[in-house]
Amino acid sequence: MLKINNLHASIEDKAILRGINLEINPGEVHAIMGPNGSGKSTLASVIAGKEEYEVTKGNILFNEEDIEELAAEERAHKGVFLSFQYPVEIPGVSVTNFMKTAINETRKAKGLEDMPAKDMLKLIREKSELLEIDRKFLSRSLNEGFSGGEKKRNEIFQMAMLEPKLAILDETDSGLDIDALRIVANGVNKLKSKDNAVLVITHYQRLLDYIVPDFVHVLYNGRIVKSGTKELAHELEEKGYDWIKEEVNA
């Protein structure tokens, strides 16, 4: 599904990614861990197509198509979803209306008509019930006055509605208490299937107690320096990142 080959990327002429190789298949959950400044969020942004980052070498294949030249919106239409670490507020636009627009824009990109209102309401009802979201929440302005947990739950609701092939969760556990973390993780787990894949980016092992990864990769200084199973995350929790630095610099 996703294949990254020798990816180098920079921002404002500062090199951040220095040769990333990563392959994610349908049905898999991958976790990227690493210290601050290692390039985790940059990797998420580059895959999603944020234009402020420049790919200087390598390529990104999504379903065997090179997507490097595609804008972020085009990648989203093809099934790439990025959950932001800090979701933006959009006053005056309800959660429901935002989702209607997003879904119909994706349908338009595929040459389809707008989703009939009856089908849209049914889909909203099904997904909100799946994620235990109150109907009143859906009529509120997007992220305006939302708590950290509400913002993250809204991101997962968007993911549920759009049904992406690849969901990238960029530090979605940031600022969440245990209850909010459990709710968000439960939503992600309900949406996993053999046809989609999830890339979880996190500092902490605690999220991976709820969203259990098939593979864990450690990013350090712009490179993946170690890969393993979920046990690697526990090892990082016990030892911290210093032992990784020592291994790399040995």
C-alpha positions as CSV (number, residue, x, y, z in Angstrom):
1,M,0.0,0.0,0.0
2,L,2.7,2.5,1.1
3,K,6.3,2.1,0.0
4,I,8.9,4.8,0.9
5,N,12.3,4.5,-0.8
6,N,15.4,6.4,0.4
7,L,13.3,9.5,1.3
8,H,15.2,12.7,2.0
9,A,13.2,15.9,2.9
10,S,14.0,19.4,4.1
11,I,12.3,22.6,5.2
12,E,13.8,26.0,4.5
13,D,17.0,24.2,3.3
14,K,17.4,22.4,6.6
15,A,17.6,18.6,6.1
16,I,15.2,16.7,8.3
17,L,14.7,13.2,6.8
18,R,17.9,11.5,5.7
19,G,17.0,8.3,3.9
20,I,13.7,6.8,5.2
21,N,12.7,3.3,3.9
22,L,9.3,2.0,5.0
23,E,6.7,-0.4,3.7
24,I,3.2,-0.7,5.0
25,N,0.8,-3.3,3.8
26,P,-3.0,-3.4,4.1
27,G,-4.2,-4.6,7.5
28,E,-1.1,-3.5,9.3
29,V,-0.5,-1.1,12.1
30,H,2.9,0.5,12.2
31,A,4.2,2.8,15.0
32,I,6.9,5.4,14.6
33,M,8.7,6.4,17.9
34,G,11.6,8.6,18.6
35,P,12.9,11.6,20.6
36,N,12.0,15.2,19.9
37,G,13.4,16.6,16.7
38,S,14.0,13.1,15.1
39,G,11.7,13.8,12.2
40,K,8.5,12.0,13.1
41,S,6.0,14.8,12.4
42,T,8.0,15.7,9.3
43,L,7.6,12.2,8.0
44,A,3.8,12.4,8.5
45,S,3.6,15.8,6.8
46,V,5.7,14.7,3.8
47,I,3.5,11.6,3.3
48,A,0.4,13.7,3.5
49,G,1.8,16.3,1.0
50,K,2.3,19.4,3.1
51,E,3.8,21.9,0.7
52,E,6.2,23.6,3.0
53,Y,8.4,20.4,3.0
54,E,10.7,19.7,0.0
55,V,11.5,16.1,-1.0
56,T,15.1,16.2,-2.2
57,K,15.6,12.5,-2.9
58,G,13.7,9.3,-3.0
59,N,10.0,8.6,-3.6
60,I,6.7,7.7,-2.0
61,L,4.5,5.1,-3.7
62,F,0.9,4.8,-2.6
63,N,-0.9,1.8,-4.2
64,E,2.0,1.6,-6.6
65,E,1.5,5.2,-7.8
66,D,4.3,7.8,-7.2
67,I,2.4,10.6,-5.3
68,E,5.3,13.0,-4.8
69,E,3.9,15.5,-7.3
70,L,0.4,15.4,-5.9
71,A,-1.0,18.1,-3.7
72,A,-2.2,17.3,-0.2
73,E,-5.9,17.5,-1.3
74,E,-5.2,15.0,-4.1
75,R,-3.5,12.6,-1.8
76,A,-6.5,12.8,0.6
77,H,-8.9,12.0,-2.3
78,K,-6.8,8.9,-3.0
79,G,-7.2,7.7,0.6
80,V,-4.4,9.3,2.7
81,F,-5.7,10.8,6.0
82,L,-3.6,12.8,8.5
83,S,-4.9,13.4,12.0
84,F,-3.3,16.6,13.2
85,Q,-1.4,17.0,16.5
86,Y,-3.1,20.4,16.9
87,P,-6.4,20.5,15.0
88,V,-7.5,24.0,13.8
89,E,-10.7,25.7,14.9
90,I,-13.3,26.8,12.2
91,P,-15.9,29.0,13.8
92,G,-19.3,29.0,12.1
93,V,-18.8,25.7,10.4
94,S,-20.5,22.8,12.2
95,V,-18.8,19.4,12.4
96,T,-21.7,17.9,10.3
97,N,-21.4,20.5,7.5
98,F,-17.6,20.2,7.4
99,M,-17.9,16.4,7.0
100,K,-20.6,16.8,4.3
101,T,-18.3,19.1,2.3
102,A,-15.3,16.9,2.8
103,I,-17.1,13.7,1.6
104,N,-18.7,15.4,-1.4
105,E,-15.4,16.9,-2.5
106,T,-13.8,13.5,-2.4
107,R,-16.7,12.0,-4.4
108,K,-16.4,14.9,-6.9
109,A,-12.7,14.1,-7.4
110,K,-13.8,10.5,-8.3
111,G,-16.4,11.7,-10.7
112,L,-19.3,10.8,-8.5
113,E,-22.4,12.8,-7.6
114,D,-22.9,14.3,-4.1
115,M,-24.0,11.8,-1.6
116,P,-27.8,11.9,-1.2
117,A,-28.9,13.7,2.0
118,K,-30.6,10.6,3.4
119,D,-27.5,8.4,2.9
120,M,-25.3,11.1,4.4
121,L,-27.5,11.3,7.6
122,K,-27.5,7.5,7.9
123,L,-23.7,7.5,7.6
124,I,-23.3,10.2,10.2
125,R,-25.6,8.4,12.5
126,E,-23.8,5.1,12.1
127,K,-20.3,6.5,12.7
128,S,-21.3,8.7,15.6
129,E,-22.9,5.7,17.3
130,L,-19.8,3.6,16.6
131,L,-17.6,6.2,18.3
132,E,-20.1,7.0,21.0
133,I,-20.4,10.7,19.9
134,D,-23.3,12.8,21.2
135,R,-25.5,14.3,18.5
136,K,-25.2,17.8,20.1
137,F,-21.4,17.5,19.5
138,L,-22.0,17.3,15.7
139,S,-23.9,20.6,15.6
140,R,-21.0,22.5,17.3
141,S,-18.5,24.7,15.3
142,L,-15.5,22.6,14.3
143,N,-13.1,22.4,17.2
144,E,-14.3,25.7,18.6
145,G,-14.1,25.5,22.4
146,F,-13.4,21.8,22.2
147,S,-11.3,20.1,24.9
148,G,-8.2,18.3,23.8
149,G,-10.0,15.0,24.0
150,E,-13.0,16.3,22.0
151,K,-10.7,17.6,19.2
152,K,-9.0,14.2,19.0
153,R,-12.3,12.3,19.0
154,N,-13.5,14.6,16.2
155,E,-10.4,13.7,14.2
156,I,-11.3,10.0,14.6
157,F,-14.9,10.8,13.6
158,Q,-13.6,12.4,10.4
159,M,-11.5,9.3,9.8
160,A,-14.5,7.1,10.3
161,M,-16.6,9.1,7.8
162,L,-13.9,9.4,5.1
163,E,-12.8,5.7,5.4
164,P,-9.2,6.3,4.2
165,K,-6.9,3.5,3.0
166,L,-4.0,4.9,5.1
167,A,-4.6,6.8,8.4
168,I,-1.7,8.7,9.8
169,L,-2.1,9.6,13.5
170,D,0.4,12.2,14.4
171,E,0.9,12.2,18.2
172,T,-2.8,11.8,18.6
173,D,-2.2,11.0,22.3
174,S,-0.7,14.5,22.9
175,G,-2.4,16.1,25.9
176,L,-4.9,13.4,26.5
177,D,-5.9,11.9,29.8
178,I,-6.3,8.2,30.2
179,D,-10.1,8.3,29.6
180,A,-9.8,10.4,26.4
181,L,-6.9,8.2,25.2
182,R,-9.0,5.1,25.6
183,I,-11.9,6.6,23.7
184,V,-9.7,7.7,20.8
185,A,-7.9,4.4,20.7
186,N,-11.1,2.4,20.8
187,G,-12.4,4.4,17.8
188,V,-9.2,3.6,15.8
189,N,-9.4,-0.1,16.7
190,K,-13.1,-0.3,15.6
191,L,-12.1,1.2,12.2
192,K,-9.2,-1.1,11.5
193,S,-9.7,-3.7,8.7
194,K,-7.8,-5.9,6.4
195,D,-8.2,-3.3,3.6
196,N,-6.8,-0.3,5.4
197,A,-3.6,0.5,7.4
198,V,-2.6,2.8,10.3
199,L,0.6,4.7,10.9
200,V,0.8,5.8,14.6
201,I,3.4,8.5,15.5
202,T,4.0,8.8,19.2
203,H,6.5,9.7,21.9
204,Y,5.1,7.3,24.4
205,Q,4.5,3.6,24.7
206,R,1.2,4.1,26.6
207,L,-0.8,4.7,23.4
208,L,0.5,1.3,22.0
209,D,-1.1,-0.4,25.0
210,Y,-4.5,0.5,23.3
211,I,-3.6,0.5,19.6
212,V,-1.4,-2.5,19.4
213,P,1.1,-2.2,16.5
214,D,2.4,-5.0,14.2
215,F,5.6,-3.2,13.8
216,V,7.5,-0.5,15.7
217,H,10.2,1.7,14.1
218,V,12.6,4.0,15.9
219,L,13.3,7.3,14.1
220,Y,16.5,9.0,15.1
221,N,18.3,11.9,13.3
222,G,16.1,11.6,10.3
223,R,16.6,7.8,9.8
224,I,14.8,4.6,10.9
225,V,17.6,3.1,13.0
226,K,15.7,0.1,14.5
227,S,12.5,-1.9,13.8
228,G,10.8,-4.6,15.7
229,T,7.5,-5.8,17.2
230,K,5.5,-4.2,20.0
231,E,8.1,-5.4,22.5
232,L,10.5,-2.8,21.1
233,A,8.1,-0.1,22.4
234,H,8.3,-1.6,25.9
235,E,12.1,-1.7,25.7
236,L,12.1,2.0,24.8
237,E,9.8,2.8,27.8
238,E,12.2,1.0,30.1
239,K,15.5,2.3,28.7
240,G,14.6,5.6,27.1
241,Y,16.2,6.7,23.8
242,D,19.8,7.1,25.1
243,W,20.6,3.4,24.4
244,I,19.4,3.9,20.8
245,K,21.7,6.9,20.4
246,E,24.6,4.8,21.8
247,E,23.9,2.0,19.4
248,V,23.8,4.4,16.4
249,N,26.9,6.2,17.5
250,A,28.9,3.1,18.4
